Amino acid sequence: WLLGLVIPFAPFIAWASVAVTGFEAFWFFGPLLVFVAFPLLDVAIGVDPTRSLVVCVNFVAASANFFDADSFEEVGRLELGTGTCAIGIVPDRGEAFIVNSIAGTVSRVDLDSQEIVEEIRTGAAPVGLTVHPSHDRVYVTNRGAGSLSVLGVADGAEWSQIPVGTGPGGVVVDPYDQRILVANAGSQTMSIVEDLLAARPPAPVMSSTVSCAGSGSTSLTTTAAPRRASA
């Protein structure tokens, strides 16, 4: 921020330099500072060593494409398990968890090397995935098994498999009370799961369901609006 203070004073610095030295080239001090010096400093010390990526998963091709987030140029491609359909990112570890529905697995992918670290077996026909805000566990809905798998990020193990409704699909973590919400297409319900898995070994999990008005519920989300306090 100290360098930012130089810009407003650039005209005065140029005027003082010309007045003292009589060298009129100092009038170009401002443009040279903004268009030459600062860009060179940015190249030398201001480049973020981590690269932001956009990852696109392909169900039929069973693959993932990696794109640079600034230029949107493809920078990599990775072959995965069959039926690739959902992805979640753990940014502080530089990893992605990618669901392979037909293969019944979740691929753990290192985003720097763009290689598979391990394959994690889940319930039958996994389709949905979300990452817990604490980034220590991942939730995967298993449509064929009617269950929710809880995967540990650090060890890559399936901690637990929680029964939910029939044909679960979309899954999201409520940011306010950390409950997991699961949309069940087959039973036309939403499962509300209270996760007590703060650490291994897993503690018991309590769950309940509410009815959804429409049929074939497949996806859900939460709003960012704050809740009212109870009276």
Salt bridges, closest charged atoms under 4 A:
GLU79 OE2 - ARG77 NE 3.49
ASP92 OD1 - HIS135 ND1 3.30
GLU95 OE1 - ARG93 NE 3.31
GLU95 OE1 - ARG108 NE 2.96
GLU118 OE2 - ARG108 NH1 2.89
ASP136 OD2 - ARG137 NH1 2.74
ASP155 OD2 - ARG200 NH1 3.39
ASP174 OD2 - ARG227 NH2 2.23
ASP177 OD2 - ARG179 NE 2.95
ASP177 OD2 - ARG227 NH1 3.41
ASP195 OD2 - ARG137 NE 2.77
